[in-house]
Amino acid sequence: MKLPEIFANPVNIRSFAQGSPIFNAGDDSGEMFVVQSGEVDIIINGKLVETVGPDGFFGEISLIEDSVRAADAIAKSDCTLVPVNRHHFLYMVDEMPMFALHVMKGMADRLRKADKRATESVEGLLD
């Protein structure tokens, strides 16, 4: 499923140059982002954990938890992003159940990848 771009319009599209921070760990949240073009690196404690490309999304966890950012998001390349604020996020969850399932699937995929990396790290220590 491709995330709908119902909130995308020329007024709210944000552009970031390669290397520019989108947000940093500890920043207040308030919106998630859908990548319209380019790529964004997600970094936790100085380690690259994911690169998000077109039609991917990031920043949703802080909206769900209503908490500060847990990661840094840096433009890996020039990129354009569609921001989705908390109000729009809750609207989408309420009105489009497939949106909520898509977000949950994305989070589950990230958890599986993190678990795999952790397992590989432990196995590497045991070798």
Contact map, one row per residue, 1 for C-alpha under 8 A:
1110000000000000000000000000000000000000000000000000000000000000000000000000000000000000000000000000010000000000000000000000000
1111000000000000000000000000000000000000000000000000001000000000000000000000000000000000000000000000000000000000000000000000000
1111100000000000000000000000000001000000000000000000001000000000000000000000000000000000000000000010010000000000000000000000000
0111110000000000000000000000000000000000000000000000000000000000000000000000000000000000000000000000000000000000000000000000000
0011111100000000000000000000000000000000000000000000000000000000000000000000000001000000000000000000000000000000000000000000000
0001111100000000000000000000000000000000000000000000000000000000000000000000000000000000000000000000000000000000000000000000000
0000111110000000000000000000000000000000000000000000000000000000000000000000000001110001000000000000000000000000000000000000000
0000111111011000000000000000000000000000000000000000000000000000000000000000000001100000000000000000000000000000000000000000000
0000001111111000000000000000000000000000000000000000000000000000000000000000000000000000000000000000000000000000000000000000000
0000000111111000000000000000000000000000000000000000000000000000000000000000000000000000000000000000000000000000000000000000000
0000000011111000000000000000000000000000000000000000000000000000000000000000000000000000000000000000000000000000000000000000000
0000000111111100000000000000000000000000000000000000000000000000000000000000000001100000000000000000000000000000000000000000000
0000000111111110000000000000000000000000000000000000000000000000000000000000000111100000000000000000000000000000000000000000000
0000000000011111000000000000000000000000000000000000000000000000000000000000000111100000000000000000000000000000000000000000000
0000000000001111100000000000000000000000000000000000000000000000000000000000011110000000000000000000000000000000000000000000000
0000000000000111110101000000000000000000000000000000000000000000000000000010011100000000000000000000000000000000000000000000000
0000000000000011111100000000000000000000000000000000000000000000000000000010111000000000000000000000000000000000000000000000000
0000000000000001111100000000000000000000000000000000000000000000000000000111111000000000000000000000000000000000000000000000000
0000000000000000111110000000000000000000000000000000000000000000000000000111100000000000000000000000000000000000000000000000000
0000000000000001111111000000000000000000000000000000000000000000000000000110000000000000000000000000000000000000000000000000000
0000000000000000001111110000000000000000000000000000000000000000000000011110000000000000000000000000000000000000000000000000000
0000000000000001000111110000000000000000000000000000000000000000000000011110000000000000000000000000000000000000000000000000000
0000000000000000000011111010000000000000000000000000000000000000000010011100000000000000000000000000000000000000000000000000000
0000000000000000000011111110000000000000000000000000000000000000000011111000000000000000000000000000000000000000000000000000000
0000000000000000000000111110000000000000000100000000000000000000000111110000000000000000000000000000000000000000000000000000000
0000000000000000000000011111000000000000000000000000000000000000000111100000000000000000000000000000000000000000000000000000000
0000000000000000000000111111100000000000000000000000000000000000000110000000000000000000000000000000000000000000000000000000000
0000000000000000000000000111110000000000000000000000000000000000001110000000000000000000000000000000000000000000000000000000000
0000000000000000000000000011111000000000000000000000000000100110011110000000000000000000000000000000000000000000000000000000000
0000000000000000000000000001111100000000000000000000000000000110010000000000000000001100000000000000000000000000000000000000000
0000000000000000000000000000111110000000000000000000000000110010000000000000000000111100000000000000000000000000000000000000000
0000000000000000000000000000011111000000000000000000000011110010000000000000000000111000000000000000000000000000000000000000000
0000000000000000000000000000001111100000000000000000000011110000000000000000000011110000000000000000000000000000000000000000000
0010000000000000000000000000000111110000000000000000011111000000000000000000000011110000000000000000000000000000000000000000000
0000000000000000000000000000000011111111000000000001111110000000000000000000001111000000000000000000000000000000000000000000000
0000000000000000000000000000000001111100000000000000011000000000000000000000001111000000000000000000000000000000000000000000000
0000000000000000000000000000000000111110000000000000111000000000000000000000001110000000000000000000000000000000000000000000000
0000000000000000000000000000000000111111000000000000110000000000000000000011111100000000000000000000000000000000000000000000000
0000000000000000000000000000000000101111100000000011110000000000000000000011111000000000000000000000000000000000000000000000000
0000000000000000000000000000000000100111110000000011100000000000000000001111101000000000000000000000000000000000000000000000000
0000000000000000000000000000000000000011111000011111000000000000000000001111000000000000000000000000000000000000000000000000000
0000000000000000000000000000000000000001111100011111000000000000000000111100000000000000000000000000000000000000000000000000000
0000000000000000000000000000000000000000111111111100000000000000000000111100000000000000000000000000000000000000000000000000000
0000000000000000000000001000000000000000011111111000000000000000000001110000000000000000000000000000000000000000000000000000000
0000000000000000000000000000000000000000001111100000000000000000000000100000000000000000000000000000000000000000000000000000000
0000000000000000000000000000000000000000001111110000000000000000000000000000000000000000000000000000000000000000000000000000000
0000000000000000000000000000000000000000001111111000000000000000000000000000000000000000000000000000000000000000000000000000000
0000000000000000000000000000000000000000111101111110000000000000000000000000000000000000000000000000000000000000000000000000000
0000000000000000000000000000000000000000111100111110000000000000000000000000000000000000000000000000000000000000010000000000000
0000000000000000000000000000000000000000111000011111000000000000000000000000000000000000000000000000000000000000000000000000000
0000000000000000000000000000000000000011110000011111100000000000000000000001000000000000000000000000000000000000000000000000000
0000000000000000000000000000000000100011110000000111110111000000000000000000000000000000000000000000000000000000000000000000000
0000000000000000000000000000000000101111000000000011111100000000000000000000000000000000000000000000000000000000000000000000000
0000000000000000000000000000000001111110000000000001111100000000000000000000000000000000000000000000000000000000000000000000000
0110000000000000000000000000000001111000000000000000111110000000000000000000000000000000000000000000000000000000000000000000000
0000000000000000000000000000000001100000000000000001111111000000000000000000000000000000000000000000000000000000000000000000000
0000000000000000000000000000000111100000000000000001001111110000000000000000000000000000000000000000000000000000000000000000000
0000000000000000000000000000000111000000000000000001000111111000000000000000000000000000000000000000000000000000000000000000000
0000000000000000000000000000101110000000000000000000000011111110000010000000000000000000000000000000000000000000000000000000000
0000000000000000000000000000001110000000000000000000000011111111000000000000000000000000000000000000001000000000000000000000000
0000000000000000000000000000000000000000000000000000000001111111110000000000000000000000000000000000000000000000000000000000000
0000000000000000000000000000110000000000000000000000000000111111111111000000000000000000000000000000000000000000000000000000000
0000000000000000000000000000111100000000000000000000000000111111111000000000000000000100000000000000000000000000000000000000000
0000000000000000000000000000000000000000000000000000000000011111110000000000000000000000000000000000000000000000000000000000000
0000000000000000000000000000000000000000000000000000000000001111111000000000000000000000000000000000000000000000000000000000000
0000000000000000000000000000110000000000000000000000000000001111111100000000000000000000000000000000000000000000000000000000000
0000000000000000000000000001100000000000000000000000000000000110111110000000000000000000000000000000000000000000000000000000000
0000000000000000000000001111100000000000000000000000000000000100011111000000000000000000000000000000000000000000000000000000000
0000000000000000000000111111100000000000000000000000000000100100001111110000000000000000000000000000000000000000000000000000000
0000000000000000000000011100000000000000000100000000000000000100000111110000000000000000000000000000000000000000000000000000000
0000000000000000000000011100000000000000011110000000000000000000000011111000000000000000000000000000000000000000000000000000000
0000000000000000000011111000000000000000011100000000000000000000000011111100000000000000000000000000000000000000000000000000000
0000000000000000000011110000000000000001111000000000000000000000000000111110000000000000000000000000000000000000000000000000000
0000000000000000011111100000000000000001111000000000000000000000000000011111000000000000000000000000000000000000000000000000000
0000000000000001111111000000000000000111100000000000000000000000000000001111111000000000000000000000000000000000000000000000000
0000000000000000011000000000000000000111100000000010000000000000000000000111110000000000000000000000000000000000000000000000000
0000000000000000111000000000000000000111000000000000000000000000000000000011111000000000000000000000000000000000000000000000000
0000000000000011110000000000000000000110000000000000000000000000000000000011111100000000000000000000000000000000000000000000000
0000000000000011110000000000000000111111000000000000000000000000000000000010111110000000000000000000000000000000000000000000000
0000000000001111000000000000000000111100000000000000000000000000000000000000011111000000000000000000000000000000000000000000000
0000000000001110000000000000000011111000000000000000000000000000000000000000001111100000000000000000000000000000000000000000000
0000101100011100000000000000000011110000000000000000000000000000000000000000000111110000000000000000000000000000000000000000000
0000001100011100000000000000001111000000000000000000000000000000000000000000000011111000000000000000000000000000000000000000000
0000001000000000000000000000001111000000000000000000000000000000000000000000000001111101100000000000000000000000000000000000000
0000000000000000000000000000011100000000000000000000000000000000000000000000000000111111100000000000000000000000000000000000000
0000000000000000000000000000011000000000000000000000000000000010000000000000000000011111110000000000000000000000000000000000000
0000000000000000000000000000000000000000000000000000000000000000000000000000000000001111111000000000000000000000000000000000000
0000001000000000000000000000000000000000000000000000000000000000000000000000000000011111111100000000000000000000000000000000000
0000000000000000000000000000000000000000000000000000000000000000000000000000000000011111111110000000000000000000000000000000000
0000000000000000000000000000000000000000000000000000000000000000000000000000000000000111111111000000000000000000000000000000000
0000000000000000000000000000000000000000000000000000000000000000000000000000000000000011111111110000000000000000000000000000000
0000000000000000000000000000000000000000000000000000000000000000000000000000000000000001111111111011000000000000000000000000000
0000000000000000000000000000000000000000000000000000000000000000000000000000000000000000111111111111000000000000000000000000000
0000000000000000000000000000000000000000000000000000000000000000000000000000000000000000011111111000000000000000000000000000000
0000000000000000000000000000000000000000000000000000000000000000000000000000000000000000001111111000000000000000000000000000000
0000000000000000000000000000000000000000000000000000000000000000000000000000000000000000001111111111000000000000000000000000000
0000000000000000000000000000000000000000000000000000000000000000000000000000000000000000000111111111100000000000000000000000000
0000000000000000000000000000000000000000000000000000000000000000000000000000000000000000000010011111110000000000000000000000000
0010000000000000000000000000000000000000000000000000000000000000000000000000000000000000000110011111111000000000000000000000000
0000000000000000000000000000000000000000000000000000000000000000000000000000000000000000000110011111111100000000000000000000000
0000000000000000000000000000000000000000000000000000000000000000000000000000000000000000000000001111111110000000000000000000000
1010000000000000000000000000000000000000000000000000000000000000000000000000000000000000000000000111111111000000000000000000000
0000000000000000000000000000000000000000000000000000000000010000000000000000000000000000000000000011111111100000000000000000000
0000000000000000000000000000000000000000000000000000000000000000000000000000000000000000000000000001111111110000000000000000000
0000000000000000000000000000000000000000000000000000000000000000000000000000000000000000000000000000111111111000000000000000000
0000000000000000000000000000000000000000000000000000000000000000000000000000000000000000000000000000011111111100000000000000000
0000000000000000000000000000000000000000000000000000000000000000000000000000000000000000000000000000001111111110000000000000000
0000000000000000000000000000000000000000000000000000000000000000000000000000000000000000000000000000000111111111000000000000000
0000000000000000000000000000000000000000000000000000000000000000000000000000000000000000000000000000000011111111100000000000000
0000000000000000000000000000000000000000000000000000000000000000000000000000000000000000000000000000000001111111110000000000000
0000000000000000000000000000000000000000000000000000000000000000000000000000000000000000000000000000000000111111111000000000000
0000000000000000000000000000000000000000000000000000000000000000000000000000000000000000000000000000000000011111111100000000000
0000000000000000000000000000000000000000000000000000000000000000000000000000000000000000000000000000000000001111111110000000000
0000000000000000000000000000000000000000000000001000000000000000000000000000000000000000000000000000000000000111111111000000000
0000000000000000000000000000000000000000000000000000000000000000000000000000000000000000000000000000000000000011111111100000000
0000000000000000000000000000000000000000000000000000000000000000000000000000000000000000000000000000000000000001111111110000000
0000000000000000000000000000000000000000000000000000000000000000000000000000000000000000000000000000000000000000111111111000000
0000000000000000000000000000000000000000000000000000000000000000000000000000000000000000000000000000000000000000011111111100000
0000000000000000000000000000000000000000000000000000000000000000000000000000000000000000000000000000000000000000001111111110000
0000000000000000000000000000000000000000000000000000000000000000000000000000000000000000000000000000000000000000000111111111000
0000000000000000000000000000000000000000000000000000000000000000000000000000000000000000000000000000000000000000000011111111100
0000000000000000000000000000000000000000000000000000000000000000000000000000000000000000000000000000000000000000000001111111110
0000000000000000000000000000000000000000000000000000000000000000000000000000000000000000000000000000000000000000000000111111111
0000000000000000000000000000000000000000000000000000000000000000000000000000000000000000000000000000000000000000000000011111111
0000000000000000000000000000000000000000000000000000000000000000000000000000000000000000000000000000000000000000000000001111111
0000000000000000000000000000000000000000000000000000000000000000000000000000000000000000000000000000000000000000000000000111111
0000000000000000000000000000000000000000000000000000000000000000000000000000000000000000000000000000000000000000000000000011111
